[in-house]
Amino acid sequence: MKVQNINDVDKFFKVVDSCSGKVELVTGEGDRLNLKSKLSQYVSMANIFSDGTIKELEIVAYEPADIDKLVNFMMDGN
């Protein structure tokens, strides 16, 4: 799924941390990084955005409940 215009990065990563299954960031090269890893979170933040927002990410979540959490975050920030 593509997620766009993440303005509250801390809240986004809290939602990712609350997921029960694996959540991965797909890089432009096709590599997959485990977004539940703090190291991957820091690396992705440093490489993806420089102005405090994430314009677009492709992420993969494997559990239906986790997908719902991420979609809800994107729809209304919760």
N, CA, C and O atoms as a MOPAC input file, in Angstrom:
PM7 MOZYME 1SCF
protein

 N      0.84000 1    -1.16900 1     0.00000 1
 C      0.00000 1     0.00000 1     0.00000 1
 C      0.88300 1     1.22900 1     0.00000 1
 O      1.94900 1     1.23400 1     0.61600 1
 N      0.45500 1     2.25000 1    -0.67400 1
 C      1.18100 1     3.51800 1    -0.67200 1
 C      0.53300 1     4.42400 1     0.36500 1
 O     -0.68900 1     4.56300 1     0.42200 1
 N      1.37700 1     5.03300 1     1.17800 1
 C      0.89700 1     6.01400 1     2.14200 1
 C      1.53000 1     7.34300 1     1.78100 1
 O      2.68100 1     7.39800 1     1.35000 1
 N      0.76900 1     8.41700 1     1.95800 1
 C      1.22500 1     9.72500 1     1.51200 1
 C      1.02100 1    10.77700 1     2.57900 1
 O      0.14500 1    10.66700 1     3.43700 1
 N      1.85800 1    11.80400 1     2.50000 1
 C      1.72500 1    13.02300 1     3.30500 1
 C      1.60000 1    12.73100 1     4.79600 1
 O      0.63300 1    13.14000 1     5.43900 1
 N      2.56700 1    12.03200 1     5.32900 1
 C      2.59700 1    11.77400 1     6.77000 1
 C      3.22900 1    12.98000 1     7.43400 1
 O      4.42700 1    13.22500 1     7.29400 1
 N      2.41300 1    13.72900 1     8.15900 1
 C      2.89700 1    14.92700 1     8.83100 1
 C      3.34000 1    14.65300 1    10.26100 1
 O      4.22100 1    15.34000 1    10.77700 1
 N      2.74500 1    13.66500 1    10.90200 1
 C      3.09500 1    13.31200 1    12.27500 1
 C      3.84500 1    11.97700 1    12.24400 1
 O      3.25500 1    10.90900 1    12.41000 1
 N      5.14100 1    12.06500 1    12.03000 1
 C      5.96200 1    10.86900 1    11.86400 1
 C      5.98000 1    10.04200 1    13.14100 1
 O      5.92900 1     8.81400 1    13.08600 1
 N      6.05100 1    10.71100 1    14.30100 1
 C      6.04700 1     9.98400 1    15.57600 1
 C      4.78100 1     9.15600 1    15.73100 1
 O      4.83300 1     7.99800 1    16.14300 1
 N      3.65000 1     9.75300 1    15.40000 1
 C      2.38100 1     9.04100 1    15.51000 1
 C      2.33000 1     7.87800 1    14.51800 1
 O      1.81900 1     6.80700 1    14.84700 1
 N      2.85600 1     8.08000 1    13.31100 1
 C      2.90000 1     7.01300 1    12.32700 1
 C      3.68800 1     5.82000 1    12.86200 1
 O      3.24000 1     4.67800 1    12.75000 1
 N      4.86100 1     6.08000 1    13.44400 1
 C      5.66700 1     4.97800 1    13.95400 1
 C      5.04900 1     4.34300 1    15.20100 1
 O      5.29600 1     3.16700 1    15.46900 1
 N      4.26200 1     5.08500 1    15.96200 1
 C      3.52400 1     4.48000 1    17.08400 1
 C      2.48900 1     3.49700 1    16.55500 1
 O      2.30200 1     2.42200 1    17.12600 1
 N      1.81800 1     3.85900 1    15.46900 1
 C      0.85200 1     2.94800 1    14.85400 1
 C      1.58700 1     1.70500 1    14.34200 1
 O      1.12300 1     0.58300 1    14.54400 1
 N      2.72300 1     1.90300 1    13.68300 1
 C      3.51200 1     0.76500 1    13.19500 1
 C      3.92100 1    -0.12900 1    14.36600 1
 O      3.80900 1    -1.35200 1    14.28000 1
 N      4.39500 1     0.47800 1    15.46200 1
 C      4.82100 1    -0.29700 1    16.63400 1
 C      3.67200 1    -1.09300 1    17.24200 1
 O      3.89000 1    -2.15900 1    17.81800 1
 N      2.44300 1    -0.57700 1    17.11500 1
 C      1.29100 1    -1.25200 1    17.70700 1
 C      0.79900 1    -2.43000 1    16.85700 1
 O     -0.04100 1    -3.21100 1    17.30200 1
 N      1.31500 1    -2.55000 1    15.65600 1
 C      0.90700 1    -3.64900 1    14.77800 1
 C      1.42600 1    -4.97700 1    15.32600 1
 O      2.52900 1    -5.04900 1    15.86900 1
 N      0.61800 1    -6.02000 1    15.17500 1
 C      1.01000 1    -7.33300 1    15.70400 1
 C      1.90800 1    -8.10100 1    14.74700 1
 O      2.71200 1    -8.92600 1    15.18000 1
 N      1.78200 1    -7.84400 1    13.47100 1
 C      2.57600 1    -8.55500 1    12.47500 1
 C      3.69200 1    -7.69400 1    11.92100 1
 O      3.96200 1    -6.59800 1    12.41400 1
 N      4.32900 1    -8.20700 1    10.89400 1
 C      5.44000 1    -7.51700 1    10.25900 1
 C      4.91600 1    -6.38400 1     9.38500 1
 O      3.92600 1    -6.54200 1     8.67000 1
 N      5.59400 1    -5.23900 1     9.45100 1
 C      5.29100 1    -4.09600 1     8.59100 1
 C      6.61300 1    -3.71300 1     7.93500 1
 O      7.60600 1    -3.46000 1     8.61600 1
 N      6.61400 1    -3.67400 1     6.61100 1
 C      7.85200 1    -3.43300 1     5.88200 1
 C      7.74200 1    -2.19800 1     5.00300 1
 O      6.68600 1    -1.89900 1     4.44500 1
 N      8.86000 1    -1.49000 1     4.89400 1
 C      9.01300 1    -0.39400 1     3.95300 1
 C      9.66600 1    -0.95800 1     2.70600 1
 O     10.69200 1    -1.63300 1     2.79000 1
 N      9.07600 1    -0.68500 1     1.54400 1
 C      9.65400 1    -1.11800 1     0.27900 1
 C     10.42700 1     0.06700 1    -0.29600 1
 O      9.85300 1     1.12000 1    -0.57500 1
 N     11.73700 1    -0.11900 1    -0.47000 1
 C     12.57000 1     0.96000 1    -1.00600 1
 C     12.40100 1     1.05500 1    -2.50800 1
 O     11.80200 1     0.17700 1    -3.12900 1
 N     12.91800 1     2.10400 1    -3.08300 1
 C     12.87400 1     2.28700 1    -4.52800 1
 C     13.58500 1     1.18200 1    -5.28400 1
 O     13.27400 1     0.92000 1    -6.44500 1
 N     14.54300 1     0.52800 1    -4.62900 1
 C     15.28500 1    -0.56800 1    -5.24300 1
 C     14.60000 1    -1.91500 1    -5.03400 1
 O     15.08000 1    -2.93500 1    -5.52900 1
 N     13.48500 1    -1.93000 1    -4.30500 1
 C     12.76100 1    -3.17100 1    -4.05600 1
 C     13.15400 1    -3.88400 1    -2.77600 1
 O     12.60200 1    -4.93700 1    -2.45700 1
 N     14.10600 1    -3.31900 1    -2.03500 1
 C     14.47800 1    -3.90700 1    -0.75000 1
 C     13.35300 1    -3.68100 1     0.24600 1
 O     12.58600 1    -2.72600 1     0.12500 1
 N     13.26100 1    -4.56100 1     1.22600 1
 C     12.23200 1    -4.42500 1     2.25500 1
 C     12.89600 1    -4.26800 1     3.61300 1
 O     13.72400 1    -5.08300 1     4.01900 1
 N     12.51200 1    -3.19600 1     4.30700 1
 C     13.04200 1    -2.91400 1     5.63900 1
 C     11.94200 1    -3.10600 1     6.67100 1
 O     10.81500 1    -2.65200 1     6.47600 1
 N     12.26600 1    -3.77300 1     7.75800 1
 C     11.32100 1    -4.00600 1     8.84000 1
 C     11.07600 1    -2.68600 1     9.58200 1
 O     11.95600 1    -2.19900 1    10.29300 1
 N      9.88400 1    -2.11500 1     9.41500 1
 C      9.59300 1    -0.82200 1    10.04800 1
 C      9.36400 1    -0.93000 1    11.54900 1
 O      9.27400 1     0.09300 1    12.22600 1
 N      9.27000 1    -2.13400 1    12.08100 1
 C      9.13500 1    -2.26900 1    13.52600 1
 C     10.50400 1    -2.20000 1    14.21100 1
 O     10.57900 1    -2.11100 1    15.43600 1
 N     11.56600 1    -2.24100 1    13.43800 1
 C     12.92000 1    -2.08800 1    13.95200 1
 C     13.21000 1    -0.60300 1    14.14000 1
 O     13.01500 1     0.19400 1    13.22200 1
 N     13.67000 1    -0.23800 1    15.31700 1
 C     13.98300 1     1.17900 1    15.57900 1
 C     15.08400 1     1.66400 1    14.64900 1
 O     15.03800 1     2.80200 1    14.18100 1
 N     16.07400 1     0.82100 1    14.37400 1
 C     17.14400 1     1.21700 1    13.47000 1
 C     16.58300 1     1.51700 1    12.08500 1
 O     16.95100 1     2.51900 1    11.47300 1
 N     15.69800 1     0.66000 1    11.58500 1
 C     15.08900 1     0.89800 1    10.27500 1
 C     14.24200 1     2.16100 1    10.28200 1
 O     14.19500 1     2.88300 1     9.28500 1
 N     13.57000 1     2.43600 1    11.39900 1
 C     12.77800 1     3.66000 1    11.49400 1
 C     13.67200 1     4.89200 1    11.37000 1
 O     13.33900 1     5.83100 1    10.64700 1
 N     14.79400 1     4.89100 1    12.06700 1
 C     15.70800 1     6.03700 1    12.00200 1
 C     16.32000 1     6.19200 1    10.61900 1
 O     16.44100 1     7.30400 1    10.10600 1
 N     16.70700 1     5.06900 1    10.01500 1
 C     17.28700 1     5.11000 1     8.67700 1
 C     16.26000 1     5.62400 1     7.67900 1
 O     16.57400 1     6.46600 1     6.83900 1
 N     15.03200 1     5.11800 1     7.76900 1
 C     13.99900 1     5.55100 1     6.82300 1
 C     13.67400 1     7.02400 1     7.00800 1
 O     13.46100 1     7.73600 1     6.02700 1
 N     13.63300 1     7.49100 1     8.24800 1
 C     13.35300 1     8.91000 1     8.47900 1
 C     14.46100 1     9.78000 1     7.88500 1
 O     14.18100 1    10.80600 1     7.26700 1
 N     15.70500 1     9.37600 1     8.07000 1
 C     16.82500 1    10.17300 1     7.57400 1
 C     16.87400 1    10.19300 1     6.05300 1
 O     17.21200 1    11.21600 1     5.45800 1
 N     16.54200 1     9.08000 1     5.42300 1
 C     16.66500 1     8.98800 1     3.97000 1
 C     15.44000 1     9.46900 1     3.20900 1
 O     15.56400 1     9.89800 1     2.06200 1
 N     14.27600 1     9.41100 1     3.81000 1
 C     13.05000 1     9.67100 1     3.05800 1
 C     12.60100 1    11.11900 1     3.12000 1
 O     12.06700 1    11.64300 1     2.14200 1
 N     12.80800 1    11.77200 1     4.25000 1
 C     12.30900 1    13.14400 1     4.31800 1
 C     13.31800 1    14.04900 1     4.98700 1
 O     14.12000 1    13.61000 1     5.81200 1
 N     13.27000 1    15.30400 1     4.62400 1
 C     14.17100 1    16.26900 1     5.22900 1
 C     13.43000 1    17.48300 1     5.77700 1
 O     14.01700 1    18.29300 1     6.49400 1
 N     12.14400 1    17.61800 1     5.44700 1
 C     11.39900 1    18.80800 1     5.88500 1
 C     10.34200 1    18.49700 1     6.94400 1
 O      9.45900 1    19.32100 1     7.18200 1
 N     10.40900 1    17.33000 1     7.58400 1
 C      9.46100 1    16.99200 1     8.64300 1
 C      8.23500 1    16.22900 1     8.19300 1
 O      7.39400 1    15.87800 1     9.02000 1
 N      8.11100 1    15.96200 1     6.90500 1
 C      6.98800 1    15.16800 1     6.41800 1
 C      7.50300 1    14.04800 1     5.52400 1
 O      8.57800 1    14.14800 1     4.93300 1
 N      6.72200 1    12.99000 1     5.43800 1
 C      7.02200 1    11.91700 1     4.49800 1
 C      6.00900 1    12.04200 1     3.37700 1
 O      4.80900 1    11.88000 1     3.59800 1
 N      6.48200 1    12.32600 1     2.18900 1
 C      5.56800 1    12.57100 1     1.06800 1
 C      4.90500 1    11.28600 1     0.58400 1
 O      3.69800 1    11.27100 1     0.34700 1
 N      5.67900 1    10.19800 1     0.43300 1
 C      5.08800 1     8.93900 1    -0.01500 1
 C      5.98500 1     7.77500 1     0.38500 1
 O      7.20900 1     7.84300 1     0.28100 1
 N      5.34500 1     6.71200 1     0.84200 1
 C      6.02700 1     5.46600 1     1.19200 1
 C      5.23500 1     4.31100 1     0.62900 1
 O      4.01200 1     4.38000 1     0.51400 1
 N      5.93000 1     3.25700 1     0.28200 1
 C      5.22800 1     2.01100 1    -0.00900 1
 C      5.51900 1     1.07400 1     1.14800 1
 O      6.67500 1     0.76400 1     1.43900 1
 N      4.45900 1     0.62600 1     1.80300 1
 C      4.61900 1    -0.28600 1     2.92200 1
 C      3.78900 1    -1.53900 1     2.68700 1
 O      2.80200 1    -1.53100 1     1.95100 1
 N      4.22000 1    -2.61200 1     3.33100 1
 C      3.52200 1    -3.88600 1     3.24500 1
 C      3.23000 1    -4.33500 1     4.66800 1
 O      4.13800 1    -4.43700 1     5.49200 1
 N      1.96400 1    -4.60100 1     4.95300 1
 C      1.55200 1    -5.18000 1     6.23400 1
 C      0.87800 1    -6.50200 1     5.91700 1
 O      0.15900 1    -6.62300 1     4.92500 1
 N      1.11500 1    -7.49000 1     6.76700 1
 C      0.65800 1    -8.84500 1     6.46800 1
 C     -0.61800 1    -9.24100 1     7.21400 1
 O     -1.33700 1   -10.13800 1     6.77300 1
 N     -0.90100 1    -8.59100 1     8.32300 1
 C     -2.08200 1    -8.92700 1     9.11700 1
 C     -3.23200 1    -7.98300 1     8.77000 1
 O     -3.02800 1    -6.77000 1     8.71900 1
 N     -4.43700 1    -8.51000 1     8.52800 1
 C     -5.58100 1    -7.65300 1     8.18900 1
 C     -5.84900 1    -6.55400 1     9.23100 1
 O     -6.19200 1    -5.42900 1     8.86800 1
 N     -5.69500 1    -6.87700 1    10.51500 1
 C     -5.92600 1    -5.86600 1    11.55600 1
 C     -4.89000 1    -4.75200 1    11.47100 1
 O     -5.20100 1    -3.59200 1    11.74000 1
 N     -3.66300 1    -5.09600 1    11.09900 1
 C     -2.61100 1    -4.08600 1    10.95500 1
 C     -2.88600 1    -3.18400 1     9.75800 1
 O     -2.66300 1    -1.97500 1     9.81700 1
 N     -3.36900 1    -3.77700 1     8.67900 1
 C     -3.73400 1    -2.98000 1     7.50500 1
 C     -4.82000 1    -1.98400 1     7.88300 1
 O     -4.76300 1    -0.81900 1     7.48800 1
 N     -5.81500 1    -2.44100 1     8.65100 1
 C     -6.89000 1    -1.54800 1     9.10300 1
 C     -6.33700 1    -0.39900 1     9.92900 1
 O     -6.74900 1     0.74700 1     9.75100 1
 N     -5.40000 1    -0.69700 1    10.84000 1
 C     -4.79700 1     0.36300 1    11.67300 1
 C     -4.11000 1     1.40600 1    10.80500 1
 O     -4.27400 1     2.60800 1    11.01400 1
 N     -3.34300 1     0.93900 1     9.83800 1
 C     -2.60900 1     1.86400 1     8.97500 1
 C     -3.55000 1     2.68000 1     8.09800 1
 O     -3.33700 1     3.87600 1     7.90300 1
 N     -4.58000 1     2.04500 1     7.57200 1
 C     -5.56000 1     2.77400 1     6.75600 1
 C     -6.28900 1     3.81000 1     7.61600 1
 O     -6.49300 1     4.94100 1     7.17600 1
 N     -6.68100 1     3.43600 1     8.82900 1
 C     -7.33600 1     4.40100 1     9.72000 1
 C     -6.43600 1     5.58900 1    10.01500 1
 O     -6.89700 1     6.73000 1    10.03800 1
 N     -5.15600 1     5.32800 1    10.24000 1
 C     -4.21800 1     6.42400 1    10.48100 1
 C     -4.18800 1     7.35800 1     9.27100 1
 O     -4.21700 1     8.57900 1     9.42600 1
 N     -4.12900 1     6.78900 1     8.07700 1
 C     -4.06000 1     7.61800 1     6.88200 1
 C     -5.35400 1     8.39100 1     6.63200 1
 O     -5.33000 1     9.50800 1     6.11400 1
 N     -6.47800 1     7.78500 1     7.00300 1
 C     -7.77300 1     8.43700 1     6.76700 1
 C     -8.03200 1     9.57900 1     7.74500 1
 O     -8.45900 1    10.66400 1     7.34900 1
 N     -7.77000 1     9.32400 1     9.02700 1
 C     -8.12800 1    10.36700 1     9.99800 1
 C     -7.07000 1    10.62500 1    11.06200 1
 O     -7.35100 1    11.30400 1    12.05000 1
 N     -5.86700 1    10.10400 1    10.88300 1
 C     -4.79200 1    10.41400 1    11.81200 1
 C     -4.88200 1     9.73200 1    13.14900 1
 O     -4.20200 1    10.13900 1    14.09000 1
 N     -5.71800 1     8.68200 1    13.26700 1
 C     -5.86400 1     7.99000 1    14.55200 1
 C     -5.20400 1     6.64100 1    14.50700 1
 O     -5.22300 1     5.91100 1    15.49800 1

